[in-house]
Amino acid sequence: MAARSDLAFDPWDPAFLADPYPAYAELRARGRVHYYEPSDQWLVPHHADVSALLRDRRLGRTYQHRFTHEDFGRTAPPPEQEPFHTLNDHGMLDLEPPDHTRIRRLVSKAFTPRTVERLKPYVHGLAGELVSRLVERGGGDLLADVAEPLPVAVIAEMLGIPEPDRDRLRPWSAAICGMYELGPSEETARAAVRASAEFSDYLRALIAERRKAPGEDLISGLIAAYDEGDRLTEQEMISTCVLLLNAGHEATVNATVNGWWALFRNPDQLAALRADHSLVPSAVEELMRYDTPLQLFERWVLDEIEIDGTVIPRGAEIALLFGSANHDPAVFTAPGRLDLTRGDNPHISFSAGIHYCIGAPLARIELAASMTALLDRAPTLRLAAEPKRKPNFVIRGLEGLEVEIG
C-alpha cells in the first residue's frame, strides 16, 4: 500500500498535469492497486482491472440506493451545495439500477444508430462552416472557433435549446464540471452551485414552454414519456438534459484540441493523415487513447472486493485511471507512440459496462467531421503558439489552441 510520498502520481503538480503518463507507468510497474491518501482513493492503473471493475456490480457510481451517508461511513455534502448535488445525483451517470435503467432506456431512443446517422449531414455541414470561417480569418483559436461550437450546437439542437440561449451552455457546463476534479476549492464549489441553480431554472422554464408547445426535440420526447406514465420526474428530466449537454460536448471539445496538439507534436503522423484521409476513423480512436480527455472515473465500493491480495472495504472509493489504462503495454504495443494506423485499439475513453457513454457514436461523428473539414479546407494548418494546459486532472484539456493557415 503506497502513500503520496512513494508515488510520482500528484494530480496537483503542474509537471504531472503536463504529462501524467510516466507516473502512470510507475504505478503500473509497482502493482495493481495503490492507496492514495490525499484524495482517500484506491488508484487502479491497469487496463484489465479498469475494464473489469467498470462492469463489476459490487461497485457503483452512487451508494445512496442502498445506504445512507452514515451507514456508508461518509459525510453528507454541505447544505449550501444542495443545488449542485440535487442536479448531479438525479442524472443517469450517477444513478444505479433500476433508476439508471429506466432513464437510460428513455434517452437511448434519441441515440439509436439511425437517429445518429441522420445527424451526419448537419454535423459535417456545420463543421465545414466553422472551419471555413477559421480559414477566412487566416487562423484563430481552434478550441473557441471549432472545437467548442460544433458539439455544443449539435447537442443543443437535439435537445431543442433555442439558438440565442446557446452561448450560456458552455460557461454553465465548465463551472459544473469543476466539481468533478479532485478536492475542488470553495470558489469552484460556489461557481458550480450557482451554475447548477441557473441551469436548472432555465431548463425548468424551457420544459414548461415545451409542455405548451411540443416540438420534435428530445426535451419534448422526455415530456411525452412522462405524460405516458414512464415515471420520469421533472428533476430527472432537468438532470438528464444537463448531463447530456455537459457530457455531450465536454469530452469532444477536449478530444479535439488534445488530438490536434498531439498531431502538431508528431509531424510524421500529421503528414500521413494529410496524405491519406481514409485514416480519419482510426486517427479518432488513436487520439482518444493517446491523450485521454477523461483521465479518471470514480466508483464506490458497495461490497468488499479484493485486488491482487489487497482487500478494499465497503465504503471506500476507487479511482479508475483511464489515462493509465489506455497506455498499458500489456494491451497496446508501444503505447507512448502515436500511431494513427493502430488496428487493435480497445481504449476505454468512453468507459464500459452500464455507464458506457451513450453518445459515443455521435462523438465519433463530430470528431471525424471536424478533422475531415480541417484536413480538406485547411491543409496548411499549423500551430501559432505553444498552448497552455488547463490546471485540471480529471478532465484533461487546453486553455486554447492558437493556429494559423499558410
Secondary structure, DSSP 8 states (H G I E B T S, - for coil): ---GGG-S--TT-HHHHH--HHHHHHHHHH-S-EEEGGGTEEEE--HHHHHHHHT-TTEES-STTT--TTTTT-----GGGHHHHHHHHTSGGG--TTHHHHHHHHHHGGG-HHHHHHHHHHHHHHHHHHHHHHHHTTEEEHIIIIITHHHHHHHHHHHT--GGGGGGHHHHHHHHHGGGSSS--HHHHHHHHHHHHHHHHHHHHHHHHHHHS--SSHHHHHHHHHHTT----HHHHHHHHHHHHHHHHHHHHHHHHHHHHHHHH-HHHHHHHHH-GGGHHHHHHHHHHHT-SB-EEEEEESS-EEETTEEE-TT-EEEEEHHHHTT-TTTSSSTTS--TT-------TT--GGGS-TTHHHHHHHHHHHHHHHHHH-TT-EE-S---B-S-SSB--BS--EEE--
